């Protein structure tokens, strides 16, 4: 104690050394704690090999599952893409509504595929396959309607009622189209058939094709006897067939047509709404 009292500088030096020593000990303890807290997990070479193999196995399983899912979705669709309806030389035009419906379902199937929805993709593909079974070269045995429209054969499940087509009525359709539109464009022939079928569907007209055609004062070829004299040509027969399958050149609410240059009674033109002009005929709602 005497030494410390006599040598104040020595005392200060010893105190400084003690403080530094304590600070170093405290700092070293914290560093060791942090190292222990964040110390990485060390894996042996064998453990690392097992881990990598397991990851590769999981990746392979997931890839196989994804490929199987894609195959399952593509299986019903891919063969259909190469079978889009095409017009061959010498063959008649495929119904426009048929083409549109076919394409619509094909697009729907591809969209569902892109979204990963296998159920919707397969349903759309089945609809496309159903369209392929429709024979567009022959008239159907039945035609299908809702309250407001004629349906294509592929959409018959949506029908609220159907009409059984008789051979006699089919022949009458051929003759009325020929008599009314012999010199008209092909689209005009389809449109005349559309008008007859629109009337058949409507509650405001008779309930059979024969009665619709022979309704008093409706079709001039019936009145003047021209309908009895004509022989339907190939275009008239084909136009009726396509109309029966759902091709529409005028809307479902079109019930009238006339030639403004030849008609003697223009009541329809004055009282009805114009729908469309095809050749020499003007169609009205």
Secondary structure, DSSP 8 states (H G I E B T S, - for coil): -HHHHH-HHHHHHHHHHHHHHHHHHHHHHHHHHHHHHH------HHHHHHHHHHHHHHHHHHHHHHHHHHHHHHHHHHHHHTT-----TTS----HHHHHHHHHHHHHHHHHHHTT-HHHHHHHHHHHHHHHT--TTS--SEEEE-SS-EE-GGGGGG-SEEEE--HHHHHHHHHHHHHHHTTS-HHHHHHHHHHHHHHHHSTTS-SSHHHHHHSTTT-HHHHHSHHHH----HHHHHHHHHHHTT--SS-TT--EEE-TTT-S--HHHHHS-EEEEETTEEEE-
